[in-house]
Amino acid sequence: MARILHKLPVPQEDAVTFVREEMVRVRAFEVVAWVSLAPRSVYDPARLPRFPVLLDTGHTHNFSIQEQHLERWAGLRTENLSLGRGEVRHQGQRLTLRAAALWIHPNERGTWERVAGRPPYRLYFPEGILVYPSGTDFPRLPLLGLRAILTNKLRLTVDGDRGLVSLRSGPWWWPFA
């Protein structure tokens, strides 16, 4: 069992966070996690830049990111990612999936801050990720979708009473406390 996100707060009002010196607006009720992304062959996430993603169960793909965020935040170019398996249609365009490795960083309980000394959790995307080309405004922030949670057999818990989200791997009966 791996505790990935532990009692991650869901903002009740708009908030801001920073990627390097760039201010990023987070809207109320958006679940923000921090990830690192690399070509599939890279296995050392410790040196990779971290950037925010929205955990979005309404997004039916694994992971989607704008090309500009891929370059500015992950330090990657689309052509540095090998081809994934398949294509996706979006607004009449055919977008080729790209192979990539993604790590989600565990948070300090009750905050957005990363747990120091705990390694990130690797997510696997057999088909690949979706990189939207320059000139598109979707997604506003990178999206980690429901397919990623299901494919990686993760357990997502939303505590609506306290406004907290938890994510873990492991059997359904394992206690979350």
ChimeraX attribute file (.defattr): number of C-alpha atoms within 10 A of each C-alpha:
attribute: neighborCount
match mode: 1-to-1
recipient: residues
	/A:1	12
	/A:2	11
	/A:3	17
	/A:4	26
	/A:5	28
	/A:6	21
	/A:7	23
	/A:8	25
	/A:9	22
	/A:10	22
	/A:11	16
	/A:12	11
	/A:13	10
	/A:14	11
	/A:15	12
	/A:16	9
	/A:17	15
	/A:18	11
	/A:19	13
	/A:20	11
	/A:21	7
	/A:22	10
	/A:23	10
	/A:24	14
	/A:25	13
	/A:26	19
	/A:27	15
	/A:28	12
	/A:29	13
	/A:30	18
	/A:31	20
	/A:32	25
	/A:33	23
	/A:34	21
	/A:35	23
	/A:36	23
	/A:37	22
	/A:38	22
	/A:39	17
	/A:40	16
	/A:41	11
	/A:42	12
	/A:43	12
	/A:44	9
	/A:45	21
	/A:46	11
	/A:47	7
	/A:48	16
	/A:49	17
	/A:50	21
	/A:51	25
	/A:52	22
	/A:53	24
	/A:54	21
	/A:55	21
	/A:56	19
	/A:57	15
	/A:58	11
	/A:59	16
	/A:60	14
	/A:61	20
	/A:62	24
	/A:63	24
	/A:64	24
	/A:65	20
	/A:66	22
	/A:67	20
	/A:68	20
	/A:69	20
	/A:70	20
	/A:71	12
	/A:72	15
	/A:73	19
	/A:74	18
	/A:75	13
	/A:76	17
	/A:77	15
	/A:78	19
	/A:79	8
	/A:80	12
	/A:81	20
	/A:82	15
	/A:83	17
	/A:84	17
	/A:85	14
	/A:86	12
	/A:87	17
	/A:88	13
	/A:89	9
	/A:90	9
	/A:91	6
	/A:92	7
	/A:93	9
	/A:94	11
	/A:95	15
	/A:96	18
	/A:97	21
	/A:98	24
	/A:99	24
	/A:100	25
	/A:101	22
	/A:102	23
	/A:103	22
	/A:104	23
	/A:105	25
	/A:106	26
	/A:107	24
	/A:108	17
	/A:109	16
	/A:110	16
	/A:111	15
	/A:112	22
	/A:113	14
	/A:114	18
	/A:115	16
	/A:116	10
	/A:117	6
	/A:118	12
	/A:119	15
	/A:120	20
	/A:121	20
	/A:122	18
	/A:123	18
	/A:124	19
	/A:125	22
	/A:126	14
	/A:127	17
	/A:128	25
	/A:129	27
	/A:130	25
	/A:131	24
	/A:132	22
	/A:133	14
	/A:134	11
	/A:135	9
	/A:136	11
	/A:137	11
	/A:138	15
	/A:139	14
	/A:140	13
	/A:141	19
	/A:142	23
	/A:143	26
	/A:144	26
	/A:145	20
	/A:146	20
	/A:147	18
	/A:148	22
	/A:149	20
	/A:150	12
	/A:151	13
	/A:152	15
	/A:153	15
	/A:154	21
	/A:155	17
	/A:156	16
	/A:157	15
	/A:158	14
	/A:159	13
	/A:160	9
	/A:161	6
	/A:162	10
	/A:163	16
	/A:164	20
	/A:165	20
	/A:166	20
	/A:167	19
	/A:168	22
	/A:169	17
	/A:170	13
	/A:171	11
	/A:172	12
	/A:173	6
	/A:174	10
	/A:175	8
	/A:176	14
	/A:177	6
